[in-house]
């Protein structure tokens, strides 16, 4: 892959997203902008990750292309369904592949580049990665990590708004904001297990699920970013101060410290 191809991809992405903005729908515009800005931040996180992993130039270009297109399905998703919830609309990962295919965006790539990009996008939002060849698996892990860093930032910011200035909270609130925490989720975290989305019943459960993402972070560099930027502590501070939550917090922090302890 060449730098010129990435520049063409960036221009196409800009024009594609621009087509979703409208003069008379502020709600749509705000949500399109949310995902457009998220995409650019994930591209930046991906570039920093490729630098940390000392990847070659071809790998850098492939990784940034994956980041650029990973959420391209979000734009038609929101325009049609007025929601980003896959469960009541469509799988945004598969929508992304549909968009890329309909517009023949990746048609000029050579070798396995198109397949690697598509597989990484397809599985970036799944609970766990399936069996993939080593090269594809590496890029799939990278987009999941880069995506998580920015989602941590977005969620922490909005959870703080919900707690401190609920009248300014504009996101869809999918679960009740009540004190309860699902014991099943707490048990899963204490056993280093990934948490199923179907176990979430409250906003606190969603926060716990986010903390449990540490077990699904592939690169120690990424985990260090999440820790050093204060995201884990911020989520912990927004949870109830109970014995169970303190257990979870200590477990998450100990696990994280053990993994990143040797990184400078």
C-alpha positions as YAML, in Angstrom:
chain: A
units: angstrom
residues:
- id: 1
  name: UNK
  ca: [0.00, 0.00, 0.00]
- id: 2
  name: UNK
  ca: [1.21, 3.54, -0.78]
- id: 3
  name: UNK
  ca: [0.83, 6.89, 0.95]
- id: 4
  name: UNK
  ca: [-1.01, 8.22, -2.09]
- id: 5
  name: UNK
  ca: [-3.71, 5.58, -1.62]
- id: 6
  name: UNK
  ca: [-4.21, 6.58, 2.00]
- id: 7
  name: UNK
  ca: [-4.60, 10.21, 0.92]
- id: 8
  name: UNK
  ca: [-7.28, 9.15, -1.58]
- id: 9
  name: UNK
  ca: [-9.04, 7.22, 1.20]
- id: 10
  name: UNK
  ca: [-8.97, 10.27, 3.48]
- id: 11
  name: UNK
  ca: [-10.46, 12.47, 0.78]
- id: 12
  name: UNK
  ca: [-13.19, 9.93, 0.05]
- id: 13
  name: UNK
  ca: [-14.01, 9.64, 3.77]
- id: 14
  name: UNK
  ca: [-14.27, 13.42, 4.13]
- id: 15
  name: UNK
  ca: [-16.63, 13.71, 1.18]
- id: 16
  name: UNK
  ca: [-18.69, 10.71, 2.25]
- id: 17
  name: UNK
  ca: [-19.24, 12.02, 5.76]
- id: 18
  name: UNK
  ca: [-20.00, 15.50, 4.46]
- id: 19
  name: UNK
  ca: [-22.94, 14.05, 2.53]
- id: 20
  name: UNK
  ca: [-24.72, 13.21, 5.80]
- id: 21
  name: UNK
  ca: [-24.80, 16.74, 7.18]
- id: 22
  name: UNK
  ca: [-27.98, 18.70, 6.58]
- id: 23
  name: UNK
  ca: [-29.13, 22.27, 7.04]
- id: 24
  name: UNK
  ca: [-32.23, 21.49, 9.09]
- id: 25
  name: UNK
  ca: [-31.43, 18.61, 11.47]
- id: 26
  name: UNK
  ca: [-29.19, 19.59, 14.37]
- id: 27
  name: UNK
  ca: [-29.70, 16.24, 16.11]
- id: 28
  name: UNK
  ca: [-28.43, 14.35, 13.08]
- id: 29
  name: UNK
  ca: [-25.54, 16.77, 12.57]
- id: 30
  name: UNK
  ca: [-24.39, 16.47, 16.19]
- id: 31
  name: UNK
  ca: [-24.34, 12.70, 16.02]
- id: 32
  name: UNK
  ca: [-22.60, 12.57, 12.65]
- id: 33
  name: UNK
  ca: [-19.98, 14.97, 13.99]
- id: 34
  name: UNK
  ca: [-19.57, 12.78, 17.09]
- id: 35
  name: UNK
  ca: [-18.50, 9.80, 14.97]
- id: 36
  name: UNK
  ca: [-16.48, 11.87, 12.51]
- id: 37
  name: UNK
  ca: [-14.42, 13.33, 15.35]
- id: 38
  name: UNK
  ca: [-14.14, 9.91, 17.00]
- id: 39
  name: UNK
  ca: [-12.75, 8.49, 13.77]
- id: 40
  name: UNK
  ca: [-10.05, 11.14, 13.52]
- id: 41
  name: UNK
  ca: [-9.04, 10.60, 17.14]
- id: 42
  name: UNK
  ca: [-8.85, 6.84, 16.63]
- id: 43
  name: UNK
  ca: [-6.62, 7.44, 13.59]
- id: 44
  name: UNK
  ca: [-4.32, 9.48, 15.84]
- id: 45
  name: UNK
  ca: [-4.30, 6.78, 18.52]
- id: 46
  name: UNK
  ca: [-3.58, 4.17, 15.84]
- id: 47
  name: UNK
  ca: [-0.60, 6.14, 14.56]
- id: 48
  name: UNK
  ca: [0.80, 6.37, 18.07]
- id: 49
  name: UNK
  ca: [0.31, 2.63, 18.52]
- id: 50
  name: UNK
  ca: [2.09, 1.82, 15.24]
- id: 51
  name: UNK
  ca: [4.97, 3.99, 16.44]
- id: 52
  name: UNK
  ca: [5.12, 2.19, 19.79]
- id: 53
  name: UNK
  ca: [5.12, -1.17, 17.99]
- id: 54
  name: UNK
  ca: [7.79, 0.04, 15.53]
- id: 55
  name: UNK
  ca: [5.82, -1.13, 12.51]
- id: 56
  name: UNK
  ca: [7.09, -0.80, 8.96]
- id: 57
  name: UNK
  ca: [5.64, 1.76, 6.56]
- id: 58
  name: UNK
  ca: [3.23, -0.63, 4.91]
- id: 59
  name: UNK
  ca: [1.90, -1.72, 8.27]
- id: 60
  name: UNK
  ca: [1.43, 1.90, 9.34]
- id: 61
  name: UNK
  ca: [-0.59, 2.68, 6.21]
- id: 62
  name: UNK
  ca: [-2.79, -0.41, 6.60]
- id: 63
  name: UNK
  ca: [-3.39, 0.33, 10.27]
- id: 64
  name: UNK
  ca: [-4.41, 3.93, 9.62]
- id: 65
  name: UNK
  ca: [-6.74, 2.83, 6.80]
- id: 66
  name: UNK
  ca: [-8.45, 0.41, 9.19]
- id: 67
  name: UNK
  ca: [-8.84, 3.19, 11.76]
- id: 68
  name: UNK
  ca: [-10.22, 5.57, 9.13]
- id: 69
  name: UNK
  ca: [-12.90, 3.15, 7.98]
- id: 70
  name: UNK
  ca: [-13.66, 1.16, 11.15]
- id: 71
  name: UNK
  ca: [-16.82, 3.15, 11.94]
- id: 72
  name: UNK
  ca: [-17.83, 4.24, 8.44]
- id: 73
  name: UNK
  ca: [-21.04, 2.23, 8.88]
- id: 74
  name: UNK
  ca: [-22.09, 4.50, 11.73]
- id: 75
  name: UNK
  ca: [-23.11, 7.31, 9.37]
- id: 76
  name: UNK
  ca: [-25.79, 5.46, 7.38]
- id: 77
  name: UNK
  ca: [-26.77, 3.68, 10.60]
- id: 78
  name: UNK
  ca: [-27.64, 6.90, 12.37]
- id: 79
  name: UNK
  ca: [-29.23, 8.52, 9.33]
- id: 80
  name: UNK
  ca: [-31.63, 5.59, 8.88]
- id: 81
  name: UNK
  ca: [-32.29, 4.51, 12.47]
- id: 82
  name: UNK
  ca: [-31.49, 7.63, 14.54]
- id: 83
  name: UNK
  ca: [-29.54, 5.46, 16.97]
- id: 84
  name: UNK
  ca: [-26.08, 3.94, 17.40]
- id: 85
  name: UNK
  ca: [-27.45, 0.88, 19.17]
- id: 86
  name: UNK
  ca: [-26.66, -2.12, 16.98]
- id: 87
  name: UNK
  ca: [-29.21, -4.21, 18.85]
- id: 88
  name: UNK
  ca: [-32.15, -2.18, 17.55]
- id: 89
  name: UNK
  ca: [-30.72, -1.19, 14.16]
- id: 90
  name: UNK
  ca: [-27.93, -2.99, 12.29]
- id: 91
  name: UNK
  ca: [-24.45, -4.24, 13.09]
- id: 92
  name: UNK
  ca: [-22.29, -1.20, 12.37]
- id: 93
  name: UNK
  ca: [-19.25, -3.35, 11.54]
- id: 94
  name: UNK
  ca: [-21.09, -5.17, 8.78]
- id: 95
  name: UNK
  ca: [-22.59, -1.87, 7.60]
- id: 96
  name: UNK
  ca: [-19.05, -0.53, 7.23]
- id: 97
  name: UNK
  ca: [-18.14, -3.42, 4.94]
- id: 98
  name: UNK
  ca: [-21.31, -2.82, 2.94]
- id: 99
  name: UNK
  ca: [-20.42, 0.86, 2.45]
- id: 100
  name: UNK
  ca: [-16.86, 0.07, 1.37]
- id: 101
  name: UNK
  ca: [-18.09, -2.57, -1.04]
- id: 102
  name: UNK
  ca: [-20.85, -0.43, -2.57]
- id: 103
  name: UNK
  ca: [-18.41, 2.39, -3.24]
- id: 104
  name: UNK
  ca: [-15.57, 0.06, -4.28]
- id: 105
  name: UNK
  ca: [-13.28, 2.00, -1.96]
- id: 106
  name: UNK
  ca: [-10.70, -0.78, -1.49]
- id: 107
  name: UNK
  ca: [-10.86, -2.15, -5.03]
- id: 108
  name: UNK
  ca: [-7.33, -1.09, -6.05]
- id: 109
  name: UNK
  ca: [-5.49, -2.67, -3.15]
- id: 110
  name: UNK
  ca: [-3.16, -5.59, -3.89]
- id: 111
  name: UNK
  ca: [-2.44, -8.94, -2.27]
- id: 112
  name: UNK
  ca: [-4.18, -9.55, 1.03]
- id: 113
  name: UNK
  ca: [-4.48, -5.87, 1.98]
- id: 114
  name: UNK
  ca: [-8.21, -5.61, 1.24]
- id: 115
  name: UNK
  ca: [-8.99, -8.80, 3.18]
- id: 116
  name: UNK
  ca: [-6.91, -7.72, 6.18]
- id: 117
  name: UNK
  ca: [-8.66, -4.35, 6.34]
- id: 118
  name: UNK
  ca: [-12.11, -5.87, 5.99]
- id: 119
  name: UNK
  ca: [-11.59, -8.57, 8.61]
- id: 120
  name: UNK
  ca: [-10.17, -6.10, 11.12]
- id: 121
  name: UNK
  ca: [-13.19, -3.85, 10.62]
- id: 122
  name: UNK
  ca: [-15.65, -6.75, 10.73]
- id: 123
  name: UNK
  ca: [-14.49, -7.95, 14.14]
- id: 124
  name: UNK
  ca: [-13.54, -4.69, 15.85]
- id: 125
  name: UNK
  ca: [-16.82, -4.62, 17.76]
- id: 126
  name: UNK
  ca: [-17.26, -8.26, 18.73]
- id: 127
  name: UNK
  ca: [-16.98, -9.52, 22.30]
- id: 128
  name: UNK
  ca: [-13.97, -11.65, 21.35]
- id: 129
  name: UNK
  ca: [-11.84, -12.11, 18.26]
- id: 130
  name: UNK
  ca: [-12.32, -15.33, 16.30]
- id: 131
  name: UNK
  ca: [-9.48, -17.45, 14.93]
- id: 132
  name: UNK
  ca: [-7.67, -15.42, 12.27]
- id: 133
  name: UNK
  ca: [-4.33, -15.69, 10.52]
- id: 134
  name: UNK
  ca: [-1.51, -14.00, 12.44]
- id: 135
  name: UNK
  ca: [-1.23, -10.95, 10.19]
- id: 136
  name: UNK
  ca: [-4.95, -10.20, 10.22]
- id: 137
  name: UNK
  ca: [-5.17, -10.92, 13.94]
- id: 138
  name: UNK
  ca: [-2.45, -8.36, 14.65]
- id: 139
  name: UNK
  ca: [-4.34, -5.58, 12.87]
- id: 140
  name: UNK
  ca: [-7.65, -6.64, 14.41]
- id: 141
  name: UNK
  ca: [-6.08, -6.33, 17.85]
- id: 142
  name: UNK
  ca: [-4.69, -2.92, 16.98]
- id: 143
  name: UNK
  ca: [-8.02, -1.37, 15.96]
- id: 144
  name: UNK
  ca: [-9.75, -2.77, 19.02]
- id: 145
  name: UNK
  ca: [-7.07, -1.21, 21.24]
- id: 146
  name: UNK
  ca: [-7.00, 2.18, 19.48]
- id: 147
  name: UNK
  ca: [-10.80, 2.30, 19.52]
- id: 148
  name: UNK
  ca: [-10.95, 1.52, 23.24]
- id: 149
  name: UNK
  ca: [-8.66, 4.39, 24.19]
- id: 150
  name: UNK
  ca: [-10.97, 6.98, 22.65]
- id: 151
  name: UNK
  ca: [-14.14, 5.28, 23.85]
- id: 152
  name: UNK
  ca: [-12.73, 5.42, 27.39]
- id: 153
  name: UNK
  ca: [-12.30, 9.18, 27.00]
- id: 154
  name: UNK
  ca: [-15.82, 9.65, 25.60]
- id: 155
  name: UNK
  ca: [-17.49, 7.51, 28.24]
- id: 156
  name: UNK
  ca: [-15.63, 9.05, 31.17]
- id: 157
  name: UNK
  ca: [-16.52, 12.54, 29.96]
- id: 158
  name: UNK
  ca: [-20.19, 11.68, 29.57]
- id: 159
  name: UNK
  ca: [-20.47, 9.72, 32.80]
- id: 160
  name: UNK
  ca: [-19.14, 12.77, 34.61]
- id: 161
  name: UNK
  ca: [-21.72, 14.97, 32.93]
- id: 162
  name: UNK
  ca: [-24.47, 12.50, 33.89]
- id: 163
  name: UNK
  ca: [-23.30, 12.53, 37.52]
- id: 164
  name: UNK
  ca: [-22.61, 16.26, 37.89]
- id: 165
  name: UNK
  ca: [-24.78, 18.05, 35.32]
- id: 166
  name: UNK
  ca: [-27.50, 15.64, 34.16]
- id: 167
  name: UNK
  ca: [-29.35, 18.41, 32.36]
- id: 168
  name: UNK
  ca: [-26.40, 18.65, 29.94]
- id: 169
  name: UNK
  ca: [-26.36, 14.91, 29.22]
- id: 170
  name: UNK
  ca: [-27.37, 14.39, 25.57]
- id: 171
  name: UNK
  ca: [-26.48, 10.74, 24.89]
- id: 172
  name: UNK
  ca: [-29.02, 7.96, 24.63]
- id: 173
  name: UNK
  ca: [-29.31, 6.45, 28.11]
- id: 174
  name: UNK
  ca: [-29.87, 2.77, 27.44]
- id: 175
  name: UNK
  ca: [-30.04, 1.61, 31.06]
- id: 176
  name: UNK
  ca: [-31.49, 3.05, 34.29]
- id: 177
  name: UNK
  ca: [-29.07, 5.15, 36.33]
- id: 178
  name: UNK
  ca: [-29.68, 3.31, 39.61]
- id: 179
  name: UNK
  ca: [-27.20, 2.16, 42.31]
- id: 180
  name: UNK
  ca: [-27.42, -1.59, 41.62]
- id: 181
  name: UNK
  ca: [-24.51, -3.61, 40.24]
- id: 182
  name: UNK
  ca: [-25.01, -7.05, 38.72]
- id: 183
  name: UNK
  ca: [-23.16, -9.62, 40.90]
- id: 184
  name: UNK
  ca: [-22.52, -11.69, 37.76]
- id: 185
  name: UNK
  ca: [-20.41, -8.87, 36.34]
- id: 186
  name: UNK
  ca: [-18.46, -8.42, 39.55]
- id: 187
  name: UNK
  ca: [-17.69, -12.16, 39.64]
- id: 188
  name: UNK
  ca: [-16.55, -12.07, 36.01]
- id: 189
  name: UNK
  ca: [-14.14, -9.20, 36.68]
- id: 190
  name: UNK
  ca: [-12.66, -10.88, 39.74]
- id: 191
  name: UNK
  ca: [-11.99, -13.90, 37.52]
- id: 192
  name: UNK
  ca: [-10.46, -11.88, 34.66]
- id: 193
  name: UNK
  ca: [-13.34, -12.81, 32.38]
- id: 194
  name: UNK
  ca: [-14.85, -10.76, 29.56]
- id: 195
  name: UNK
  ca: [-18.34, -9.47, 30.25]
- id: 196
  name: UNK
  ca: [-21.28, -10.12, 27.98]
- id: 197
  name: UNK
  ca: [-23.28, -7.08, 26.94]
- id: 198
  name: UNK
  ca: [-26.47, -8.93, 27.79]
- id: 199
  name: UNK
  ca: [-25.56, -8.88, 31.50]
- id: 200
  name: UNK
  ca: [-25.78, -5.08, 31.70]
- id: 201
  name: UNK
  ca: [-28.89, -3.89, 33.54]
- id: 202
  name: UNK
  ca: [-27.84, -0.45, 34.87]
- id: 203
  name: UNK
  ca: [-25.45, 2.39, 34.09]
- id: 204
  name: UNK
  ca: [-23.20, 1.09, 36.88]
- id: 205
  name: UNK
  ca: [-23.06, -2.28, 35.13]
- id: 206
  name: UNK
  ca: [-21.94, -0.47, 31.97]
- id: 207
  name: UNK
  ca: [-19.17, 1.24, 33.94]
- id: 208
  name: UNK
  ca: [-18.06, -2.12, 35.33]
- id: 209
  name: UNK
  ca: [-18.03, -3.57, 31.82]
- id: 210
  name: UNK
  ca: [-15.77, -0.71, 30.79]
- id: 211
  name: UNK
  ca: [-13.36, -1.49, 33.63]
- id: 212
  name: UNK
  ca: [-13.39, -5.12, 32.52]
- id: 213
  name: UNK
  ca: [-12.04, -4.03, 29.14]
- id: 214
  name: UNK
  ca: [-8.55, -4.22, 30.66]
- id: 215
  name: UNK
  ca: [-8.74, -7.99, 30.09]
- id: 216
  name: UNK
  ca: [-9.42, -7.35, 26.39]
- id: 217
  name: UNK
  ca: [-6.54, -4.91, 25.81]
- id: 218
  name: UNK
  ca: [-3.89, -6.62, 23.70]
- id: 219
  name: UNK
  ca: [-0.89, -4.33, 23.88]
- id: 220
  name: UNK
  ca: [0.74, -3.21, 27.12]
- id: 221
  name: UNK
  ca: [1.32, 0.22, 25.52]
- id: 222
  name: UNK
  ca: [-2.45, 0.65, 25.20]
- id: 223
  name: UNK
  ca: [-3.12, -0.40, 28.77]
- id: 224
  name: UNK
  ca: [-0.51, 2.07, 29.99]
- id: 225
  name: UNK
  ca: [-2.25, 4.87, 28.06]
- id: 226
  name: UNK
  ca: [-5.60, 3.97, 29.58]
- id: 227
  name: UNK
  ca: [-4.06, 3.89, 33.06]
- id: 228
  name: UNK
  ca: [-1.83, 6.95, 32.78]
- id: 229
  name: UNK
  ca: [-4.61, 9.14, 31.38]
- id: 230
  name: UNK
  ca: [-6.63, 8.38, 34.51]
- id: 231
  name: UNK
  ca: [-9.53, 6.65, 32.78]
- id: 232
  name: UNK
  ca: [-9.67, 3.65, 35.12]
- id: 233
  name: UNK
  ca: [-9.60, 5.75, 38.28]
- id: 234
  name: UNK
  ca: [-12.19, 8.10, 36.81]
- id: 235
  name: UNK
  ca: [-14.63, 5.24, 36.22]
- id: 236
  name: UNK
  ca: [-13.93, 3.83, 39.69]
- id: 237
  name: UNK
  ca: [-14.66, 7.23, 41.24]
- id: 238
  name: UNK
  ca: [-18.04, 7.28, 39.49]
- id: 239
  name: UNK
  ca: [-19.10, 3.93, 41.00]
- id: 240
  name: UNK
  ca: [-20.70, 3.40, 44.44]
- id: 241
  name: UNK
  ca: [-18.27, 3.21, 47.36]
- id: 242
  name: UNK
  ca: [-19.09, -0.33, 48.48]
- id: 243
  name: UNK
  ca: [-16.97, -3.28, 49.59]
- id: 244
  name: UNK
  ca: [-17.70, -5.13, 46.34]
- id: 245
  name: UNK
  ca: [-16.66, -2.16, 44.21]
- id: 246
  name: UNK
  ca: [-13.49, -1.69, 46.27]
- id: 247
  name: UNK
  ca: [-12.64, -5.34, 45.60]
- id: 248
  name: UNK
  ca: [-13.19, -4.84, 41.89]
- id: 249
  name: UNK
  ca: [-11.17, -1.62, 41.87]
- id: 250
  name: UNK
  ca: [-8.21, -3.19, 43.64]
- id: 251
  name: UNK
  ca: [-8.31, -6.17, 41.31]
- id: 252
  name: UNK
  ca: [-8.40, -3.99, 38.18]
- id: 253
  name: UNK
  ca: [-5.59, -1.76, 39.37]
- id: 254
  name: UNK
  ca: [-3.39, -4.67, 40.51]
- id: 255
  name: UNK
  ca: [-3.86, -6.45, 37.19]
- id: 256
  name: UNK
  ca: [-3.03, -3.27, 35.29]
- id: 257
  name: UNK
  ca: [0.04, -2.47, 37.37]
- id: 258
  name: UNK
  ca: [1.41, -5.98, 36.91]
- id: 259
  name: UNK
  ca: [1.10, -5.70, 33.13]
- id: 260
  name: UNK
  ca: [2.52, -2.22, 32.69]
- id: 261
  name: UNK
  ca: [5.04, -2.28, 35.54]
- id: 262
  name: UNK
  ca: [8.04, -2.75, 33.26]
- id: 263
  name: UNK
  ca: [7.08, -0.04, 30.77]
- id: 264
  name: UNK
  ca: [8.83, 3.30, 31.08]
...
